[in-house]
């Protein structure tokens, strides 16, 4: 069962932008450090302000990323993610509280990389950890570019 789960996750990682440049063995080494979680439709994976330190990769289902309005009346959907999408990567990198709330739109299965799992990777395979972190930097840079473009269009 665990071997099948590792194969499933290794395949999922091959579809995700952060891991596409890694070889199968490297993806498998990261996969063994991840845990599976499932959420029913409408359930929060985490809430804005919650402690962070985990990154989620969506295996099935979909989620909405929601941000509280500055004037305090509800939340606005700022992104949607499906299979292969990443959420929570900012708190994995900086350890800060969650910057948004994430809610499952339909039943959703995710794999989670915790700060402890990342630290273990850094300690046991620093070269792979550097490749992974480089992929994270590219992802964060792309997201910042997209946000900057959106911001310029709004104002």
DSSP file (Angstrom, degrees, kcal/mol; ACC not computed):
  #  RESIDUE AA STRUCTURE BP1 BP2  ACC     N-H-->O    O-->H-N    N-H-->O    O-->H-N    TCO  KAPPA ALPHA  PHI   PSI    X-CA   Y-CA   Z-CA
    1    1 A X     >        0   0    0      0, 0.0     4,-2.4     0, 0.0     5,-0.2   0.000 360.0 360.0 360.0 -47.1    0.0    0.0    0.0
    2    2 A X  H  >  +     0   0    0      1,-0.2     4,-2.4     2,-0.2     5,-0.1   0.882 360.0  52.5 -65.1 -37.4    2.7    2.5    1.0
    3    3 A X  H  > S+     0   0    0      2,-0.2     4,-2.2     1,-0.2    -1,-0.2   0.910 110.0  48.4 -63.5 -41.9    4.7    1.6   -2.2
    4    4 A X  H  > S+     0   0    0      2,-0.2     4,-2.6     1,-0.2    -2,-0.2   0.903 110.8  51.0 -63.0 -41.9    1.6    2.3   -4.3
    5    5 A X  H  X S+     0   0    0     -4,-2.4     4,-2.5     1,-0.2    -2,-0.2   0.899 109.5  50.5 -62.4 -41.3    1.1    5.6   -2.5
    6    6 A X  H  X S+     0   0    0     -4,-2.4     4,-2.8     2,-0.2    -2,-0.2   0.904 110.8  49.1 -63.8 -41.7    4.7    6.6   -3.1
    7    7 A X  H  X S+     0   0    0     -4,-2.2     4,-2.3     2,-0.2    -2,-0.2   0.926 111.4  49.7 -62.4 -44.9    4.3    5.8   -6.9
    8    8 A X  H  X S+     0   0    0     -4,-2.6     4,-2.2     1,-0.2    -2,-0.2   0.925 114.5  44.3 -59.5 -45.8    1.1    7.8   -7.0
    9    9 A X  H  X S+     0   0    0     -4,-2.5     4,-2.8     2,-0.2    -2,-0.2   0.895 110.3  53.9 -69.0 -40.2    2.7   10.8   -5.3
   10   10 A X  H  X S+     0   0    0     -4,-2.8     4,-1.3     2,-0.2    -1,-0.2   0.898 110.6  48.1 -60.7 -39.7    5.9   10.5   -7.4
   11   11 A X  H  X S+     0   0    0     -4,-2.3     4,-0.7     2,-0.2     3,-0.2   0.921 110.8  50.7 -64.6 -44.8    3.7   10.7  -10.5
   12   12 A X  H >X S+     0   0    0     -4,-2.2     3,-1.4     1,-0.2     4,-0.8   0.920 107.7  53.3 -58.4 -44.8    1.8   13.7   -9.1
   13   13 A X  H >< S+     0   0    0     -4,-2.8     3,-0.5     1,-0.3     6,-0.3   0.820 100.7  61.0 -62.6 -30.4    5.1   15.5   -8.4
   14   14 A X  H 3< S+     0   0    0     -4,-1.3    -1,-0.3    -3,-0.2    -2,-0.2   0.735 106.4  47.6 -68.5 -19.9    6.1   14.9  -12.1
   15   15 A X  H << S+     0   0    0     -3,-1.4     2,-0.3    -4,-0.7    -1,-0.2   0.625  94.6  91.5 -91.3 -16.4    3.1   17.0  -13.1
   16   16 A X  S XX S-     0   0    0     -4,-0.8     4,-1.3    -3,-0.5     3,-1.2  -0.644  77.8-130.0 -90.7 137.2    3.7   19.8  -10.6
   17   17 A X  T 34 S+     0   0    0     67,-0.3     4,-0.4    -2,-0.3     3,-0.4   0.833 103.8  55.1 -53.6 -42.2    5.8   22.8  -11.7
   18   18 A X  T 34 S+     0   0    0      1,-0.2    -1,-0.3     2,-0.1     3,-0.2   0.813 118.2  34.0 -64.6 -29.7    8.1   22.8   -8.7
   19   19 A X  T X4 S+     0   0    0     -3,-1.2     3,-1.9    -6,-0.3    -1,-0.2   0.499  87.2  97.3-106.1  -5.8    9.2   19.2   -9.3
   20   20 A X  T 3< S+     0   0    0     -4,-1.3    -1,-0.1    -3,-0.4    -2,-0.1   0.833  84.2  52.5 -56.5 -35.4    9.1   18.9  -13.1
   21   21 A X  T 3  S+     0   0    0     -4,-0.4    -1,-0.3    -3,-0.2     2,-0.2   0.566  93.2  93.2 -79.7  -7.3   12.8   19.4  -13.4
   22   22 A X  S <  S-     0   0    0     -3,-1.9     2,-0.1     1,-0.1    -3,-0.0  -0.574  78.9-115.8 -86.8 149.7   13.7   16.7  -10.9
   23   23 A X     >  -     0   0    0     -2,-0.2     4,-2.5     1,-0.1     5,-0.2  -0.316  33.4-101.6 -75.3 166.9   14.4   13.1  -11.8
   24   24 A X  H  > S+     0   0    0      1,-0.2     4,-2.5     2,-0.2     5,-0.2   0.880 121.9  52.9 -58.7 -41.7   12.2   10.3  -10.7
   25   25 A X  H  > S+     0   0    0      2,-0.2     4,-2.0     1,-0.2    -1,-0.2   0.899 110.1  48.2 -62.8 -40.7   14.5    9.2   -7.9
   26   26 A X  H  > S+     0   0    0      2,-0.2     4,-1.7     1,-0.2    -2,-0.2   0.916 111.7  49.4 -65.9 -42.8   14.6   12.8   -6.5
   27   27 A X  H  X S+     0   0    0     -4,-2.5     4,-2.5     1,-0.2    -2,-0.2   0.899 110.6  51.4 -62.4 -39.1   10.8   13.1   -6.6
   28   28 A X  H  X S+     0   0    0     -4,-2.5     4,-1.8     1,-0.2    -1,-0.2   0.883 106.2  54.2 -65.0 -38.4   10.6    9.8   -4.8
   29   29 A X  H  < S+     0   0    0     -4,-2.0     4,-0.2     1,-0.2    -1,-0.2   0.861 112.6  43.4 -65.3 -34.8   12.9   10.9   -2.1
   30   30 A X  H >< S+     0   0    0     -4,-1.7     3,-1.7     1,-0.2    -2,-0.2   0.891 108.2  60.3 -73.8 -39.7   10.7   14.0   -1.5
   31   31 A X  H >< S+     0   0    0     -4,-2.5     3,-1.9     1,-0.3    -2,-0.2   0.857  95.6  60.3 -57.8 -38.4    7.6   11.9   -1.7
   32   32 A X  T 3< S+     0   0    0     -4,-1.8    -1,-0.3     1,-0.3    -2,-0.2   0.672 101.6  56.2 -67.2 -13.2    8.6    9.7    1.2
   33   33 A X  T <  S+     0   0    0     -3,-1.7    81,-0.5    -4,-0.2     2,-0.3   0.338  95.0  86.7 -96.5   5.6    8.6   12.8    3.4
   34   34 A X  E <   -A  113   0A   0     -3,-1.9     2,-0.4    79,-0.1    79,-0.2  -0.756  61.9-150.1-109.4 153.4    5.0   13.8    2.6
   35   35 A X  E     -A  112   0A   0     77,-1.9    77,-3.1    -2,-0.3     2,-0.3  -0.923  16.6-123.1-121.9 148.7    1.8   12.7    4.2
   36   36 A X  E     +A  111   0A   0     -2,-0.4     2,-0.3    75,-0.2    75,-0.2  -0.683  28.3 177.2 -91.2 141.1   -1.7   12.4    2.7
   37   37 A X  E     -A  110   0A   0     73,-2.5    73,-2.9    -2,-0.3     2,-0.4  -0.982  12.3-153.2-138.1 151.3   -4.7   14.2    4.0
   38   38 A X  E     -A  109   0A   0     -2,-0.3     2,-0.4    71,-0.2    71,-0.2  -0.953   6.4-167.1-127.2 147.2   -8.3   14.4    2.7
   39   39 A X  E     -A  108   0A   0     69,-2.8    69,-2.8    -2,-0.4     3,-0.1  -0.997  17.9-130.1-135.0 134.9  -11.0   17.0    3.1
   40   40 A X    >   -     0   0    0     -2,-0.4     3,-1.8    67,-0.2    64,-0.3  -0.362  51.2 -73.5 -72.8 162.0  -14.7   17.0    2.4
   41   41 A X  T 3  S+     0   0    0      1,-0.3    64,-0.2    64,-0.1    -1,-0.2  -0.317 120.4  20.0 -57.4 135.4  -16.3   19.7    0.3
   42   42 A X  T 3  S+     0   0    0     62,-2.6     2,-0.3     1,-0.3    -1,-0.3   0.446  92.2 131.9  85.4   0.7  -16.5   23.0    2.0
   43   43 A X    <   -     0   0    0     -3,-1.8    61,-2.9    63,-0.1     2,-0.4  -0.642  57.6-121.4 -89.2 143.6  -13.8   22.2    4.6
   44   44 A X  E     -B  103   0A   0     -2,-0.3    59,-0.3    59,-0.2     3,-0.1  -0.682  14.8-166.3 -81.7 130.0  -11.0   24.6    5.4
   45   45 A X  E    S-     0   0A   0     57,-2.8     2,-0.3    -2,-0.4    -1,-0.2   0.865  79.7 -22.3 -77.3 -40.7   -7.5   23.2    4.9
   46   46 A X  E     -B  102   0A   0     56,-1.1    56,-2.4    -3,-0.1    -1,-0.4  -0.967  66.5-124.7-161.9 164.6   -6.3   26.2    6.9
   47   47 A X    >   -     0   0    0     -2,-0.3     3,-2.7    54,-0.2    51,-0.3  -0.874  38.3 -90.0-118.4 145.1   -7.4   29.7    7.9
   48   48 A X  T 3  S+     0   0    0     -2,-0.3    51,-0.2     1,-0.3    53,-0.1  -0.270 116.4  24.4 -49.4 128.9   -5.8   33.1    7.4
   49   49 A X  T 3  S+     0   0    0     49,-2.5    -1,-0.3     1,-0.3    50,-0.1   0.170  90.7 130.4  95.6 -17.0   -3.6   33.8   10.5
   50   50 A X  S <  S-     0   0    0     -3,-2.7    48,-3.2    50,-0.2    -1,-0.3  -0.268  72.5 -88.2 -62.4 154.9   -3.2   30.1   11.4
   51   51 A X        -     0   0    0     46,-0.2    46,-0.2     1,-0.1    -1,-0.1  -0.368  50.9-157.9 -59.7 147.1    0.4   28.9   12.1
   52   52 A X        +     0   0    0     43,-0.4    45,-0.1    39,-0.1    63,-0.1   0.022  45.3 126.0-105.3-147.6    2.1   27.8    8.9
   53   53 A X        +     0   0    0      1,-0.3    62,-1.5    35,-0.3     2,-0.4   0.528  60.6  90.7 103.8   8.6    5.0   25.5    8.1
   54   54 A X  E     -C  114   0A   0     60,-0.2     2,-0.4    34,-0.2    -1,-0.3  -0.993  54.4-154.5-135.5 145.3    3.4   23.1    5.6
   55   55 A X  E     -C  113   0A   0     58,-2.5    58,-2.7    -2,-0.4     2,-0.4  -0.951  15.0-151.2-115.1 138.7    3.0   23.1    1.9
   56   56 A X  E     -CD 112  87A   0     31,-3.5    31,-2.2    -2,-0.4     2,-0.5  -0.891   7.2-163.0-113.6 138.5    0.1   21.2    0.2
   57   57 A X  E     -CD 111  86A   0     54,-2.5    54,-2.2    -2,-0.4     2,-0.5  -0.989  24.9-128.1-118.1 126.1    0.1   19.6   -3.2
   58   58 A X  E     +C  110   0A   0     27,-2.5    26,-3.3    -2,-0.5    52,-0.2  -0.612  28.9 174.6 -81.2 122.8   -3.4   18.9   -4.6
   59   59 A X  E    S-     0   0A   0     50,-2.9     2,-0.3    -2,-0.5    51,-0.2   0.802  70.5  -7.9 -92.8 -37.3   -3.8   15.3   -5.8
   60   60 A X  E    S+C  109   0A   0     49,-1.7    49,-1.8    22,-0.1    -1,-0.4  -0.981 108.1  30.0-156.2 159.6   -7.5   15.4   -6.5
   61   61 A X  E    S-     0   0A   0     -2,-0.3    22,-0.4    47,-0.2     2,-0.3  -0.510  77.8 -94.2  87.9-160.7  -10.4   17.8   -6.0
   62   62 A X  E     -C  106   0A   0     44,-0.5    43,-2.9    -2,-0.2    44,-1.0  -0.990  26.1-156.6-156.7 157.1  -10.0   21.5   -6.0
   63   63 A X  E     -CE 104  81A   0     18,-2.4    18,-2.3    -2,-0.3     2,-0.4  -0.932  10.8-138.6-134.3 156.6   -9.6   24.4   -3.5
   64   64 A X  E     -CE 103  80A   0     39,-2.8    39,-2.3    -2,-0.3     2,-0.6  -0.944  13.1-142.8-112.6 139.0  -10.2   28.1   -3.4
   65   65 A X  E     -CE 102  79A   0     14,-3.0    13,-3.0    -2,-0.4    14,-1.2  -0.910  25.0-169.1 -98.6 122.9   -7.8   30.5   -1.8
   66   66 A X  E     -CE 101  77A   0     35,-3.8    35,-3.2    -2,-0.6     2,-0.4  -0.926   9.8-160.4-120.7 138.1   -9.7   33.3    0.0
   67   67 A X  E     - E   0  76A   0      9,-2.7     9,-2.6    -2,-0.4    33,-0.1  -0.952  25.5-115.0-118.6 134.9   -8.4   36.5    1.4
   68   68 A X  E     - E   0  75A   0     -2,-0.4     7,-0.3     7,-0.2     2,-0.1  -0.420  35.7-112.7 -65.1 139.6  -10.2   38.6    4.0
   69   69 A X    >   -     0   0    0      5,-2.6     3,-1.7     1,-0.1     5,-0.1  -0.468  20.0-123.8 -71.4 146.4  -11.3   42.0    2.8
   70   70 A X  T 3  S+     0   0    0      1,-0.3    -1,-0.1    -2,-0.1    -2,-0.1   0.779 110.7  55.3 -64.6 -26.8   -9.5   44.9    4.4
   71   71 A X  T 3  S-     0   0    0      2,-0.1    -1,-0.3     3,-0.0    -2,-0.0   0.375 115.0-115.1 -90.6   5.9  -12.8   46.5    5.6
   72   72 A X  S <  S+     0   0    0     -3,-1.7     2,-0.7     2,-0.2    -2,-0.1   0.609  75.6 123.5  81.4  13.4  -13.8   43.3    7.4
   73   73 A X  S    S-     0   0    0      1,-0.1    -1,-0.1     0, 0.0    -2,-0.1  -0.676  77.7 -60.5-111.8  79.2  -16.8   42.2    5.5
   74   74 A X        -     0   0    0     -2,-0.7    -5,-2.6    -5,-0.1     2,-0.3  -0.293  66.3 -69.3  88.6-169.0  -16.2   38.7    4.2
   75   75 A X  E     -E   68   0A   0     -7,-0.3     2,-0.4    -3,-0.1    -7,-0.2  -0.885  29.3-142.0-127.5 156.3  -13.6   37.1    2.0
   76   76 A X  E     -E   67   0A   0     -9,-2.6    -9,-2.7    -2,-0.3     2,-0.5  -0.942  24.7-117.5-117.9 141.3  -12.8   37.3   -1.7
   77   77 A X  E     +E   66   0A   0     -2,-0.4   -11,-0.3   -11,-0.2     3,-0.1  -0.668  34.3 172.3 -77.8 122.2  -11.6   34.3   -3.8
   78   78 A X  E     +     0   0A   0    -13,-3.0     2,-0.3    -2,-0.5   -12,-0.2   0.583  61.7   2.4-106.9 -14.3   -8.1   35.2   -5.1
   79   79 A X  E     -E   65   0A   0    -14,-1.2   -14,-3.0     2,-0.0     2,-0.4  -0.983  52.8-149.5-164.9 158.8   -7.2   31.8   -6.7
   80   80 A X  E     -E   64   0A   0     -2,-0.3     2,-0.4   -16,-0.2   -16,-0.2  -0.994  17.2-169.3-132.5 140.9   -8.4   28.3   -7.5
   81   81 A X  E     +E   63   0A   0    -18,-2.3   -18,-2.4    -2,-0.4     2,-0.2  -0.982   7.7 174.6-134.1 145.3   -6.2   25.2   -7.7
   82   82 A X    >   -     0   0    0     -2,-0.4     3,-2.8     1,-0.3   -24,-0.3  -0.480  56.1 -14.7-126.2-161.3   -6.7   21.7   -8.9
   83   83 A X  T 3  S+     0   0    0    -22,-0.4    -1,-0.3     1,-0.3   -24,-0.2  -0.081 132.7  17.1 -45.6 129.8   -4.5   18.6   -9.3
   84   84 A X  T 3  S+     0   0    0    -26,-3.3   -67,-0.3     1,-0.3    -1,-0.3   0.288  95.2 132.1  88.9  -9.3   -0.8   19.5   -9.3
   85   85 A X    <   -     0   0    0     -3,-2.8   -27,-2.5   -27,-0.2     2,-0.4  -0.423  46.6-140.9 -77.0 152.7   -1.5   22.9   -7.7
   86   86 A X  E     +D   57   0A   0    -29,-0.2     2,-0.3    -2,-0.1   -29,-0.2  -0.892  21.0 173.1-113.9 141.3    0.5   24.1   -4.7
   87   87 A X  E     +D   56   0A   0    -31,-2.2   -31,-3.5    -2,-0.4    15,-0.0  -0.987  61.3  29.9-140.9 151.8   -0.7   26.0   -1.6
   88   88 A X  S  > S+     0   0    0     -2,-0.3     4,-1.3   -33,-0.2   -35,-0.3   0.514  70.8 128.6  84.7   4.7    1.0   27.0    1.6
   89   89 A X  H  >  +     0   0    0      1,-0.2     4,-1.7     2,-0.2     5,-0.2   0.819  65.5  61.6 -65.8 -30.0    4.5   27.3    0.1
   90   90 A X  H  > S+     0   0    0      1,-0.2     4,-3.0     2,-0.2     5,-0.3   0.932 105.5  45.6 -62.5 -44.5    5.0   30.8    1.5
   91   91 A X  H  > S+     0   0    0     -3,-0.3     4,-1.8     1,-0.2    -1,-0.2   0.785 107.9  57.9 -72.2 -24.9    4.7   29.6    5.1
   92   92 A X  H  < S+     0   0    0     -4,-1.3    -1,-0.2   -38,-0.2    -2,-0.2   0.883 114.9  38.2 -66.6 -36.6    7.0   26.6    4.4
   93   93 A X  H  < S+     0   0    0     -4,-1.7    -2,-0.2    -3,-0.1    -3,-0.1   0.918 132.5  22.4 -79.6 -46.5    9.7   29.1    3.3
   94   94 A X  H  < S-     0   0    0     -4,-3.0    -3,-0.2    -5,-0.2    -2,-0.2   0.585  87.6-134.4-105.3  -9.4    9.2   31.9    5.8
   95   95 A X     <  +     0   0    0     -4,-1.8   -43,-0.4    -5,-0.3    -4,-0.2   0.572  57.4 140.1  70.6   7.7    7.4   30.2    8.8
   96   96 A X        -     0   0    0     -6,-0.3   -43,-0.2     1,-0.2    -1,-0.2  -0.332  61.1 -83.5 -79.5 163.9    5.0   33.1    9.0
   97   97 A X        -     0   0    0    -46,-0.2   -46,-0.2     1,-0.1    -1,-0.2  -0.197  64.2 -74.1 -61.5 160.6    1.2   32.6    9.7
   98   98 A X        -     0   0    0    -48,-3.2   -49,-2.5   -51,-0.3    -1,-0.1  -0.290  35.1-155.7 -59.3 136.7   -1.1   31.8    6.8
   99   99 A X  S    S+     0   0    0    -51,-0.2     2,-0.3    -3,-0.1    -1,-0.1   0.520  74.1  15.1 -92.3  -7.2   -1.8   34.8    4.5
  100  100 A X  S    S-     0   0    0    -33,-0.1     2,-0.4   -53,-0.1   -33,-0.2  -0.955  77.3-105.7-155.2 169.0   -5.1   33.4    3.3
  101  101 A X  E     - C   0  66A   0    -35,-3.2   -35,-3.8    -2,-0.3     2,-0.5  -0.854  27.6-155.5-101.1 139.8   -7.8   30.8    3.9
  102  102 A X  E     -BC  46  65A   0    -56,-2.4   -57,-2.8    -2,-0.4   -56,-1.1  -0.978  12.2-176.3-120.6 128.1   -8.0   27.7    1.7
  103  103 A X  E     -BC  44  64A   0    -39,-2.3   -39,-2.8    -2,-0.5     2,-0.3  -0.962  27.9-118.6-125.2 136.2  -11.3   25.9    1.4
  104  104 A X  E     - C   0  63A   0    -61,-2.9   -62,-2.6    -2,-0.4   -41,-0.3  -0.568  16.5-163.9 -72.7 134.1  -12.0   22.7   -0.5
  105  105 A X  E    S-     0   0A   0    -43,-2.9     2,-0.3    -2,-0.3   -42,-0.2   0.772  78.4  -1.5 -87.5 -30.7  -14.6   23.2   -3.3
  106  106 A X  E    S- C   0  62A   0    -44,-1.0   -44,-0.5   -65,-0.1    -1,-0.2  -0.889 114.6 -48.2-145.3 172.8  -15.2   19.5   -3.7
  107  107 A X  E     -     0   0A   0     -2,-0.3     2,-0.4   -46,-0.1   -67,-0.2  -0.235  69.8-167.0 -50.5 131.1  -13.7   16.4   -1.9
  108  108 A X  E     -A   39   0A   0    -69,-2.8   -69,-2.8   -47,-0.2     2,-0.4  -0.973  21.6-160.9-133.9 135.4  -10.0   17.0   -2.0
  109  109 A X  E     +AC  38  60A   0    -49,-1.8   -50,-2.9    -2,-0.4   -49,-1.7  -0.959  20.8 176.9-113.2 133.3   -6.9   14.8   -1.4
  110  110 A X  E     -AC  37  58A   0    -73,-2.9   -73,-2.5    -2,-0.4     2,-0.4  -0.890  26.0-137.8-129.9 160.2   -3.6   16.6   -0.8
  111  111 A X  E     -AC  36  57A   0    -54,-2.2   -54,-2.5    -2,-0.3     2,-0.4  -0.981  25.3-149.2-116.7 137.1   -0.1   15.6    0.1
  112  112 A X  E     -AC  35  56A   0    -77,-3.1   -77,-1.9    -2,-0.4     2,-0.6  -0.895  12.7-162.0-115.9 130.8    1.7   17.7    2.7
  113  113 A X  E     -AC  34  55A   0    -58,-2.7   -58,-2.5    -2,-0.4   -79,-0.1  -0.959  22.4-157.3-105.9 117.6    5.3   18.6    3.1
  114  114 A X  E  >  - C   0  54A   0     -2,-0.6     4,-2.3   -81,-0.5   -60,-0.2  -0.415  30.6-108.5 -89.4 167.1    6.0   19.8    6.6
  115  115 A X  H  > S+     0   0    0    -62,-1.5     4,-2.7     1,-0.2     5,-0.2   0.874 122.6  54.5 -59.9 -37.4    8.8   22.0    7.8
  116  116 A X  H  > S+     0   0    0      2,-0.2     4,-2.3     1,-0.2    -1,-0.2   0.909 107.3  49.6 -63.6 -42.1   10.2   18.9    9.6
  117  117 A X  H  > S+     0   0    0      2,-0.2     4,-2.0     1,-0.2    -2,-0.2   0.902 112.2  47.8 -63.3 -41.3   10.1   17.0    6.3
  118  118 A X  H  X S+     0   0    0     -4,-2.3     4,-2.5     2,-0.2    -2,-0.2   0.918 110.8  51.0 -65.5 -42.8   11.9   19.8    4.5
  119  119 A X  H  X S+     0   0    0     -4,-2.7     4,-2.5     1,-0.2    -2,-0.2   0.891 109.0  51.7 -61.4 -39.0   14.5   20.1    7.3
  120  120 A X  H  X S+     0   0    0     -4,-2.3     4,-2.6     2,-0.2     5,-0.3   0.907 109.7  49.6 -62.7 -42.3   15.1   16.3    7.0
  121  121 A X  H  X S+     0   0    0     -4,-2.0     4,-2.8     2,-0.2     8,-0.3   0.923 110.6  50.0 -62.3 -44.4   15.7   16.7    3.3
  122  122 A X  H  < S+     0   0    0     -4,-2.5    -2,-0.2     1,-0.2    -1,-0.2   0.911 115.0  44.0 -60.0 -43.9   18.1   19.5    3.9
  123  123 A X  H  < S+     0   0    0     -4,-2.5     3,-0.3    -5,-0.2    -2,-0.2   0.888 123.4  34.2 -68.7 -40.5   20.1   17.5    6.5
  124  124 A X  H  < S+     0   0    0     -4,-2.6    -2,-0.2     1,-0.2    -3,-0.2   0.736 135.1  15.7 -92.5 -24.8   20.1   14.2    4.5
  125  125 A X     X  +     0   0    0     -4,-2.8     4,-2.3    -5,-0.3     3,-0.4  -0.502  61.8 169.8-149.7  73.0   20.3   15.4    0.9
  126  126 A X  H  > S+     0   0    0     -3,-0.3     4,-2.3     1,-0.2     5,-0.2   0.829  79.4  57.5 -59.8 -33.5   21.4   19.1    0.7
  127  127 A X  H  > S+     0   0    0      2,-0.2     4,-1.8     1,-0.2    -1,-0.2   0.927 110.5  43.3 -63.8 -43.3   21.9   19.0   -3.1
  128  128 A X  H  > S+     0   0    0     -3,-0.4     4,-2.7     2,-0.2    -2,-0.2   0.897 111.0  55.5 -67.6 -39.6   18.3   17.8   -3.7
  129  129 A X  H  X S+     0   0    0     -4,-2.3     4,-2.8    -8,-0.3    -2,-0.2   0.889 106.8  50.9 -59.7 -39.1   17.1   20.4   -1.1
  130  130 A X  H  X S+     0   0    0     -4,-2.3     4,-2.3     2,-0.2    -1,-0.2   0.917 110.1  49.0 -65.0 -43.0   18.8   23.1   -3.2
  131  131 A X  H  X S+     0   0    0     -4,-1.8     4,-2.0     2,-0.2    -2,-0.2   0.918 113.2  47.9 -61.7 -42.3   17.2   21.9   -6.4
  132  132 A X  H  X S+     0   0    0     -4,-2.7     4,-2.1     1,-0.2    -2,-0.2   0.937 111.7  48.8 -62.9 -47.4   13.8   21.9   -4.6
  133  133 A X  H  X S+     0   0    0     -4,-2.8     4,-2.5     1,-0.2    -1,-0.2   0.845 107.8  55.4 -64.6 -33.1   14.3   25.3   -3.2
  134  134 A X  H  X S+     0   0    0     -4,-2.3     4,-2.2     2,-0.2    -1,-0.2   0.923 107.8  49.1 -63.5 -42.8   15.3   26.7   -6.6
  135  135 A X  H  X S+     0   0    0     -4,-2.0     4,-2.3     1,-0.2    -2,-0.2   0.885 110.1  51.6 -61.3 -38.9   12.0   25.3   -8.0
  136  136 A X  H  X S+     0   0    0     -4,-2.1     4,-3.0     2,-0.2     5,-0.2   0.904 107.6  52.2 -64.3 -41.7   10.2   27.0   -5.1
  137  137 A X  H  X S+     0   0    0     -4,-2.5     4,-2.5     2,-0.2    -2,-0.2   0.906 109.5  49.4 -61.5 -41.3   12.0   30.3   -5.9
  138  138 A X  H  X S+     0   0    0     -4,-2.2     4,-2.6     2,-0.2    -1,-0.2   0.935 112.5  48.0 -62.5 -45.7   10.9   30.1   -9.5
  139  139 A X  H  X S+     0   0    0     -4,-2.3     4,-2.4     1,-0.2    -2,-0.2   0.939 113.5  46.3 -60.5 -48.2    7.3   29.4   -8.4
  140  140 A X  H  X S+     0   0    0     -4,-3.0     4,-2.2     1,-0.2    -1,-0.2   0.884 112.1  51.8 -63.3 -38.2    7.2   32.3   -6.0
  141  141 A X  H  X S+     0   0    0     -4,-2.5     4,-2.5    -5,-0.2    -1,-0.2   0.921 110.1  48.5 -63.9 -44.2    8.8   34.6   -8.5
  142  142 A X  H  X S+     0   0    0     -4,-2.6     4,-2.5     1,-0.2    -2,-0.2   0.905 111.7  49.5 -62.4 -41.3    6.1   33.6  -11.1
  143  143 A X  H  X S+     0   0    0     -4,-2.4     4,-2.4     2,-0.2    -1,-0.2   0.890 110.8  49.7 -66.3 -37.9    3.3   34.2   -8.6
  144  144 A X  H  X S+     0   0    0     -4,-2.2     4,-2.7     2,-0.2    -2,-0.2   0.905 110.3  50.8 -66.6 -40.7    4.8   37.6   -7.7
  145  145 A X  H  X S+     0   0    0     -4,-2.5     4,-2.3     2,-0.2    -2,-0.2   0.923 111.2  48.3 -61.0 -44.2    5.0   38.6  -11.3
  146  146 A X  H  X S+     0   0    0     -4,-2.5     4,-2.5     1,-0.2    -2,-0.2   0.915 112.1  48.9 -62.6 -42.5    1.4   37.5  -11.9
  147  147 A X  H  X S+     0   0    0     -4,-2.4     4,-3.0     2,-0.2    -2,-0.2   0.908 110.1  51.4 -63.5 -41.9    0.3   39.5   -8.8
  148  148 A X  H  X S+     0   0    0     -4,-2.7     4,-2.3     2,-0.2    -1,-0.2   0.900 110.7  48.7 -62.0 -40.6    2.2   42.6  -10.0
  149  149 A X  H  X S+     0   0    0     -4,-2.3     4,-1.8     2,-0.2    -2,-0.2   0.915 112.8  47.2 -64.9 -42.9    0.5   42.3  -13.4
  150  150 A X  H  X S+     0   0    0     -4,-2.5     4,-1.9     1,-0.2    -2,-0.2   0.929 111.3  51.5 -63.4 -44.5   -2.9   42.0  -11.8
  151  151 A X  H  X S+     0   0    0     -4,-3.0     4,-2.0     1,-0.2    -2,-0.2   0.898 108.6  51.1 -59.8 -42.4   -2.2   44.9   -9.4
  152  152 A X  H  < S+     0   0    0     -4,-2.3    -1,-0.2     1,-0.2    -2,-0.2   0.869 110.2  50.2 -63.8 -36.4   -1.1   47.1  -12.4
  153  153 A X  H  < S+     0   0    0     -4,-1.8    -1,-0.2     2,-0.2    -2,-0.2   0.836 110.7  48.8 -70.9 -32.5   -4.4   46.2  -14.2
  154  154 A X  H  <        0   0    0     -4,-1.9    -2,-0.2     1,-0.2    -1,-0.2   0.867 360.0 360.0 -75.0 -37.3   -6.6   47.1  -11.2
  155  155 A X     <        0   0    0     -4,-2.0    -2,-0.2    -5,-0.2    -1,-0.2   0.390 360.0 360.0-110.2 360.0   -4.9   50.4  -10.5
